[in-house]
Amino acid sequence: MHAILRYFIRRLFYHIFYKIYSLISKKHQSLPSDVRQF
């Protein structure tokens, strides 16, 4: 159960990180290709 919770937290963290990163990269108009692996 604890491992599942940690997995969901990590998934949520990566999702938020990707959203913020895509927002920033839209402002700068430069999105690295390796970011899409998330």
C-alpha positions in Angstrom: 0.0 0.0 0.0 2.8 2.4 0.9 4.6 1.6 -2.4 1.4 2.4 -4.4 1.1 5.7 -2.6 4.7 6.6 -3.3 4.1 5.6 -7.0 1.1 7.9 -7.3 3.0 10.8 -5.6 5.9 10.3 -8.0 3.5 10.2 -10.9 1.8 13.4 -9.8 5.2 15.1 -9.3 6.3 14.2 -12.8 3.0 15.4 -14.2 3.2 18.8 -12.5 6.9 19.1 -13.4 6.1 18.4 -17.1 3.2 20.9 -17.1 5.4 23.7 -15.6 8.2 22.8 -17.9 6.0 22.9 -21.0 4.6 26.3 -19.8 8.1 27.7 -19.4 9.3 26.3 -22.7 6.2 27.7 -24.5 7.4 31.2 -23.3 10.9 30.5 -24.5 9.8 28.6 -27.6 12.3 25.8 -27.1 11.2 22.4 -26.0 14.0 19.8 -25.7 13.1 16.4 -27.1 14.2 14.4 -24.1 11.5 16.1 -21.9 8.8 14.2 -23.8 9.9 11.0 -22.2 7.9 11.9 -19.1 
